Amino acid sequence: MKPVYLRGVMSSCVLALMAVAAFGQEKGSITVQAAGGEASLTLGGLLQVQFEDGDRGDSRFPATGEDRFYLRRARLNATGAFAEQFDFRLEFDLAGTLGSTNGLRAQMTDGYVNWNRYAFANVRAGQFKTPFGFEQLYADPRLLTIERSLVNDRLTLSRQLGAQVGGELLDKRLSYAVGVFNGNGVNNSANDNSKFLWAGRLAVTPWKGSGPAAWSVGGNVFQSEDTSLSLPDLGFEAGLFSGKRHGYGVDSQVEIGPVSFWAEYLRVRFEPTNRRPAASFDSDGWYAQAGVFLVPKKLQAVIKYETFDPSRSIASNEVSTGTAGLNYYIKGNNLKLQLDYMRTDLPGNSDAQNKILLRLQALF
């Protein structure tokens, strides 16, 4: 048996034992004791069972475009805190992909330690989401659409290994985060050179009303110099990028009672050294999304429009998608049913791609 497969099996067994210890067969029959003397220890998880029907859609979905059932995410996590103002999080995902996979195995999503002595300056180290892109940072179980926008998927930085400082000030009306990371992507402890990726985000809430009412504005930037980085859909040989890149984004969110509105724009400048001709180019995109509760706290309607242009130097290269959805909150985000219809226009394809996504989510 391959070592990678064995590690996957061992990880799955450990996580299964954690789950058994957490729930037990009878009340009081099993006790979980924190091994490190933590003041608190919580075990949790997330299941997103998904069905899709129709055309392929954009490039994130399998090329065959076949109807299927699959696990979009299947996660187990442990979070805890020490009395010395430290907290931590460790999470594994046993699925976590839109692609066709026949060898699922556990992989780490989050693994970090956080010093929380000061609310205005938390210090975090390990693997976690980088502070670039509002929708990318928004928690998976709370998203109003089943999938994030394509521009967030392609131009944000996802999770990385590194360290950051972040916090909240002015009665939580201002938040910030700035960090330094390897820049090679998730679950990669190597750095392809001796330089680091820098990213930062600043968000303010100019207005807060009574109840669920607020207006927020955010902005983020990053820069990196890479030697060999996997970047799909951007026209590099073998999908690998070498050179410099830097990006920025702006976003805004409004919530007034049962109505919410999000908008975000992202742009990244690529300066490749491994592309012929080695011309610099920009990639950008945006989305606008609105949601309204038809039945308070139970039934929500969502509409969304998004575009992504992998290279602004190439004409008629945009991918655009319109989404209409319904969310039924059986027990808030802990137990939720989502239905999305996506209509995607691809460059060079006269026929629109029509896709139905259905998801049942359990957060525990």
Secondary structure, DSSP 8 states (H G I E B T S, - for coil): --HHHHHHHHHHHHHHHHHHHHH-SSTTS-----TT--SEEEEEEEEEEEEEEES--STTS-TT---EEEEEEEEEEEEEEETTTEEEEEEEES---SS--SS---EEEEEEEEE-S-TT-EEEEEEEE-S--HHHHS-GGG-SSSS--HHHHHHS--EEEEEEEEEEETTTTEEEEEEEE--S-TT----SSS--EEEEEEEEEEEE-SSSEEEEEEEEEEEEEEEEEE-TTS--GGGEEEEEEEEEEEEEEEEETTEEEEEEEEEEEEEESSSSS---EEEEEEEEEEEEEEETTTEEEEEEEEEEES-TTSTT--EEEEEEEEEEEEEGGGEEEEEEEEEEE-TT-SS-EEEEEEEEEEE-
